[in-house]
């Protein structure tokens, strides 16, 4: 399940899209804000399909709109999303520059919750890029979580990152407990794409802990959810992960079937890179 980083980035981007909402109509002129809010949703959709270059182009324009509107909350959320897309593109230094801008903007605006959320985003970036130890990331997330109290999806996100850090540390029981805290919120909020990712991560944790049956059950649940919401990228990732779990268990025929299903979905997404990765698994 070595593609978990890619899915992590997608699902974190989805958190940002889920948390965005256009300001209520108060008679204000809000063309720029509305345009950028809806644009962020479009960029999130592109990123969720693995179309990072397209998402980058969209976010470049929508960040300009947010700056023109001088809307701190919107600027912060776009910077956070921009950072994730840049990290997916391998542009690590630029990604951290976006997260630093979000942190600075939140500090200036006095929004303590978004400041802590921004720091958790950067901490998660440190974890994925290897710039900081899992223990230091865990400590920071626990510290910053004290200020994340209002937005339930941000609370779930902090539990996700905590679970990912524990996952990296090999603390599998605690990691699964953290992911289940995230899952509980996502299920109540009907944030199904994020709930699917929770199950995907739980599957990875269980697989590493030697619980093959539990890992397969978690992936089956993720697939059921992704079918409900037509999350093609999530489906492909889960089928690929299922192939990895089957292969690890010595069930090579089942692994081959799962890889072929993942490959078919990636091909339908017109993602040649991922198709090539699946073919490597099939031919090895």
C-alpha positions in Angstrom: 0.0 0.0 0.0 2.8 2.4 -0.9 0.6 4.8 -2.7 -1.0 6.0 0.5 0.8 9.4 0.2 -1.0 10.2 -3.0 -4.4 9.4 -1.5 -3.6 11.3 1.6 -3.0 14.4 -0.5 -6.2 14.0 -2.3 -8.3 13.5 0.7 -6.8 16.5 2.5 -7.6 18.6 -0.4 -11.2 17.3 -0.2 -11.3 18.5 3.4 -10.7 22.0 2.2 -13.4 21.8 -0.4 -15.9 20.4 2.1 -15.2 23.2 4.5 -15.6 26.0 2.1 -18.9 28.0 1.9 -19.7 31.2 0.1 -20.7 34.1 2.3 -24.4 34.7 2.9 -26.1 37.4 0.8 -26.1 40.6 2.8 -26.3 43.0 -0.1 -22.5 43.2 -0.4 -20.7 43.0 -3.6 -19.0 39.6 -3.5 -18.3 38.6 -7.1 -14.6 37.9 -6.5 -15.2 35.9 -3.3 -18.0 33.8 -4.9 -15.9 33.2 -8.0 -12.9 32.1 -5.9 -15.1 29.9 -3.6 -16.6 28.0 -6.5 -13.3 27.9 -8.2 -11.8 26.2 -5.2 -14.4 23.5 -5.4 -13.5 23.0 -9.1 -9.8 22.7 -8.3 -10.6 20.3 -5.5 -12.5 18.1 -8.0 -9.6 18.2 -10.5 -7.1 17.2 -7.7 -9.4 14.4 -6.5 -9.1 12.9 -10.0 -5.3 13.2 -9.8 -5.3 16.1 -12.3 -2.7 18.1 -10.4 -1.5 20.3 -13.3 -5.1 21.4 -14.0 -5.7 22.0 -10.3 -2.5 24.1 -10.2 -3.7 26.3 -13.1 -7.1 26.8 -11.5 -5.8 27.6 -8.1 -3.3 30.2 -9.5 -6.3 32.2 -10.8 -8.5 31.7 -7.8 -5.8 32.7 -5.4 -5.4 36.0 -7.4 -9.2 36.5 -6.9 -9.0 35.9 -3.2 -6.1 38.4 -2.9 -8.1 41.0 -4.8 -11.0 40.5 -2.5 -8.6 40.6 0.5 -10.5 37.8 2.2 -8.2 36.2 4.8 -10.2 33.0 5.3 -10.4 32.4 1.6 -6.7 33.2 1.1 -5.8 30.8 3.8 -7.9 27.9 2.5 -6.6 28.4 -1.0 -3.0 28.5 0.2 -3.5 25.2 2.1 -5.0 23.5 -1.0 -2.3 25.0 -3.2 0.4 23.6 -0.9 -1.1 20.1 -1.2 -1.3 20.3 -5.0 2.3 21.5 -5.2 3.5 18.7 -3.0 1.7 16.2 -5.2 3.7 17.7 -8.2 6.9 17.3 -6.3 7.4 21.0 -5.8 8.1 20.7 -2.1 9.7 24.1 -1.4 6.8 25.9 -3.1 4.3 23.8 -1.1 5.9 24.8 2.2 5.9 28.5 1.0 2.1 28.2 0.6 1.6 26.7 4.0 3.8 29.4 5.6 1.7 32.0 3.8 -1.4 30.5 5.3 0.1 30.5 8.7 1.2 34.1 8.4 -2.2 35.2 7.1 -4.0 33.4 9.9 -1.7 35.0 12.5 -2.3 38.5 11.1 -6.1 37.9 11.0 -6.2 36.7 14.5 -8.1 33.5 13.6 -6.6 31.0 16.1 -8.5 28.0 14.7 -7.3 28.6 11.1 -3.8 29.3 12.5 -3.7 25.9 14.2 -5.3 24.2 11.2 -2.6 25.7 9.0 0.1 24.5 11.3 -1.4 21.0 11.3 -1.3 21.1 7.4 2.3 22.0 7.5 3.0 19.3 10.1 1.4 16.8 7.8 3.6 18.1 5.0 6.6 17.6 7.2 5.5 14.0 7.8 5.0 13.1 4.2 8.2 14.8 3.0 10.3 13.4 5.8 11.3 16.9 7.0 10.3 16.0 10.6 10.0 12.9 12.7 6.6 11.3 13.2 6.9 11.9 17.0 7.5 15.7 16.5 4.5 15.8 14.1 2.3 14.0 16.6 3.4 16.4 19.4 2.5 19.4 17.3 -0.8 18.1 16.2 -1.8 17.3 19.8 -0.8 20.8 20.8 -2.6 22.6 18.0 -5.7 20.5 18.3 -6.6 22.4 21.5 -7.5 25.4 19.3 -9.5 23.4 16.7 -13.0 23.3 18.2 -15.5 24.9 15.9 -15.3 23.2 12.5 -15.9 19.5 12.8 -14.2 18.6 9.6 -11.0 20.3 10.8 -11.3 18.4 14.0 -11.5 15.2 12.0 -8.5 16.3 9.9 -6.4 16.7 13.1 -7.4 13.2 14.1 -6.4 11.9 10.6 -3.0 13.5 10.8 -2.5 12.2 14.4 -3.4 8.7 13.0 -1.0 9.0 10.2 1.9 10.0 12.5 1.1 7.0 14.8 0.9 4.8 11.7 4.5 5.9 10.8 5.6 5.2 14.3 4.3 1.7 14.2 1.8 2.4 17.0 -0.9 0.5 15.1 -3.6 0.2 17.8 -3.4 3.9 18.6 -3.3 4.8 14.9 -6.5 2.9 14.2 -8.2 4.5 17.2 -7.3 8.0 15.9 -8.5 7.1 12.4 -11.8 5.9 13.9 -12.3 9.2 15.7 -11.9 10.9 12.3 -14.3 8.3 10.7 -17.0 8.9 13.3 -17.1 12.6 12.4 -17.0 12.1 8.7 -19.9 9.6 8.9 -22.0 12.0 10.9 -21.2 14.9 8.6 -21.8 12.7 5.5 -18.3 13.5 4.3 -18.1 10.2 2.4 -14.9 10.8 0.4 -13.1 11.5 3.7 -14.8 8.5 5.4 -13.5 6.3 2.5 -10.0 7.6 3.1 -10.3 6.8 6.8 -11.2 3.2 5.9 -8.3 3.1 3.4 -5.8 4.2 6.1 -7.3 1.7 8.6 -6.7 -1.0 6.0 -3.0 0.0 5.7 -2.6 0.0 9.5 -4.2 -3.4 9.8 -2.1 -4.8 7.0 1.1 -3.7 8.6 -0.1 -5.1 11.9 -0.5 -8.5 10.2 -4.3 -8.4 10.3 -5.0 -9.4 6.7 -8.7 -10.2 7.1 -9.3 -6.9 8.8 -7.4 -5.0 6.1 -9.5 -6.6 3.4 -12.7 -5.8 5.3 -11.6 -2.1 5.6 -10.9 -1.9 1.9 -14.2 -3.5 1.0 -15.9 -0.9 3.1 -13.9 1.9 1.3 -14.9 0.5 -2.1 -18.6 0.4 -1.1 -18.5 4.1 -0.1 -16.6 5.1 -3.2 -19.1 3.4 -5.4 -21.9 5.3 -3.7 -20.2 8.7 -4.6 -18.6 7.6 -7.8 -15.1 8.4 -6.5 -13.1 6.8 -9.3 -9.7 7.6 -7.9 -10.5 6.2 -4.5 -11.9 3.1 -6.1 -8.7 2.5 -8.1 -6.5 3.2 -5.1 -8.5 0.7 -3.0 -8.4 -2.0 -5.6 -4.7 -1.6 -6.0 -4.2 -1.7 -2.2 -6.4 -4.8 -2.1 -4.1 -6.4 -4.7 -1.1 -5.6 -2.4 -2.8 -7.2 0.6 -3.7 -10.3 -1.3 -0.2 -10.6 -2.7 1.3 -10.2 0.8 -1.0 -13.0 1.9 0.2 -15.2 -1.0 -3.2 -15.1 -2.7 -1.7 -14.3 -6.1 -4.8 -15.0 -8.3 -6.9 -12.7 -6.1 -4.2 -10.1 -6.3 -4.1 -10.3 -10.1 -7.8 -9.8 -10.3 -7.7 -6.7 -8.0 -4.8 -5.2 -9.9 -6.6 -5.6 -13.2 -9.7 -3.9 -11.8 -7.5 -1.0 -10.5 -5.8 -0.8 -13.9 -9.1 -0.6 -15.8 -10.2 2.3 -13.7 -7.0 4.2 -14.0 -7.1 3.6 -17.8 -10.6 5.0 -17.9 -9.3 8.0 -16.0 -6.7 8.3 -18.7 -3.9 8.2 -16.2 -1.0 6.5 -18.0 1.4 6.8 -15.1 -0.8 4.8 -12.7 -1.6 2.2 -15.4 2.1 1.7 -15.8 2.5 1.3 -12.0 -0.3 -1.4 -12.0 1.4 -3.2 -14.9 4.6 -3.4 -12.9 2.7 -5.1 -10.1 1.1 -7.5 -12.5 4.3 -8.4 -14.2 6.4 -8.8 -11.1 
